[in-house]
Amino acid sequence: MRRLLVLVAAAVISTPLFAMHCPLDMAKIDERLESNPPTDAAVLEQVQSLRAEGQQLHESGKHAESVKALGQAQSLLDG
């Protein structure tokens, strides 16, 4: 029972943390696209698609999935 309570508490605490993380990631991606966009059009399109998907997931309350999509976009920009 105690483990279940700890698991539920962790889930409740982590959801707002993911929610606050999404806008920061989106802002970083936007800044990078403005200042130093990828030269490869296919990569640019993929980053823009992942960024839009991340925003949609964030607005739907699916913050963990949003962070994942935005992380993929960041990886493409860094790569």
N, C-alpha and C positions, 0 to 999 in steps of 0.2 A: 504494500500500500504506500509506503514511504517513497519508494522508487517512482511510483506512478505520480505522486504529488510533485516530486522533483522534476520529472519529465514534463508535466503540464506547466509548471512554473517556468521552466526554461523556454518552452515554446511561447508562452505569453510574453516573456521578456524579450525574446529574440525577434519577434515579429515587428515591433516598432523600430528596432535597430536596423533591420533590413529596409523598412519603409523610409527611414531617414537617409540611408545609404544611396538609394536609387537616384534622387535628384542631384546628389554630389557627383555620381558617376556620369549622369547625363550632361551636366555642366562641363565636366572634364572632356568628354567626347566632343561637345559642341565647340569648346575652346580650341581643341586640337584640329578639328575640321576647318576652323577659320584660319588659324595661324599656320598650320602645316599639313594640308590635306594629302592623302596618298596620291601618288602620280598615276597609279594603275586604276583605270576606270572601274574595273570589276571589283577591286578591293574597296574602292570608295562606295560603290553601290551596296556592297555587302555590309559595310560599316553603317551606312545610313539605314539599311533595312533592320539590322540588329538594334540600332539605337531606337528606331520607331517601335519595334517589338517590345523593347525594354520599357518604354514609356507606357505602352498599352497595358502591359502586364502590371506595372506599378499602379496605374489607375484602376485596374481590376482587383487590386489587393493581393496579387500573386507576387509578393516581393522577393522571395527566394528565386523564383524563375526569372524575375526582372534582373536581379543582380547577376545571374548566370549569363543572360543574353548581353547585358551591358559589359560584362567581363570579356566575353568573346569579341565584342567590338573593340574594346581596349587592346586586346591581344593582337588583333589585326593591325591596329594603328601602331603598336610598338614593334611589330614583327618585320 
